[in-house]
Amino acid sequence: TDVVNGSIPVTVIDVVDYGRMNGEKVLDVALNLLG
């Protein structure tokens, strides 16, 4: 996870979750990044 301009967390979507179109898992990861 990187921080852009000091405030926006940026990461790569897990290729397995992306390939399986597991939107719930992708959203969960994103929400955890935001705290």
TORKOL-4160 file (C-alpha; in steps of 0.2 Angstrom, whole numbers, padded with zeros to 4 digits, m for minus):
35
<pt num="1" X="0000" Y="0000" Z="0000"/>
<pt num="2" X="0007" Y="0017" Z="m0005"/>
<pt num="3" X="0001" Y="0035" Z="0000"/>
<pt num="4" X="m0002" Y="0047" Z="m0014"/>
<pt num="5" X="m0001" Y="0066" Z="m0010"/>
<pt num="6" X="m0001" Y="0061" Z="0008"/>
<pt num="7" X="m0019" Y="0056" Z="0010"/>
<pt num="8" X="m0025" Y="0043" Z="m0003"/>
<pt num="9" X="m0021" Y="0024" Z="0000"/>
<pt num="10" X="m0017" Y="0015" Z="m0016"/>
<pt num="11" X="m0015" Y="m0004" Z="m0018"/>
<pt num="12" X="m0017" Y="m0017" Z="m0031"/>
<pt num="13" X="m0032" Y="m0028" Z="m0032"/>
<pt num="14" X="m0029" Y="m0046" Z="m0028"/>
<pt num="15" X="m0028" Y="m0055" Z="m0045"/>
<pt num="16" X="m0038" Y="m0070" Z="m0038"/>
<pt num="17" X="m0052" Y="m0058" Z="m0032"/>
<pt num="18" X="m0052" Y="m0048" Z="m0048"/>
<pt num="19" X="m0053" Y="m0064" Z="m0059"/>
<pt num="20" X="m0067" Y="m0071" Z="m0049"/>
<pt num="21" X="m0076" Y="m0055" Z="m0049"/>
<pt num="22" X="m0077" Y="m0055" Z="m0030"/>
<pt num="23" X="m0083" Y="m0038" Z="m0027"/>
<pt num="24" X="m0087" Y="m0041" Z="m0009"/>
<pt num="25" X="m0069" Y="m0045" Z="m0005"/>
<pt num="26" X="m0062" Y="m0031" Z="m0015"/>
<pt num="27" X="m0074" Y="m0019" Z="m0006"/>
<pt num="28" X="m0069" Y="m0026" Z="0011"/>
<pt num="29" X="m0050" Y="m0024" Z="0007"/>
<pt num="30" X="m0053" Y="m0006" Z="0002"/>
<pt num="31" X="m0063" Y="m0001" Z="0017"/>
<pt num="32" X="m0050" Y="m0009" Z="0028"/>
<pt num="33" X="m0037" Y="0002" Z="0020"/>
<pt num="34" X="m0047" Y="0017" Z="0023"/>
<pt num="35" X="m0048" Y="0013" Z="0042"/>
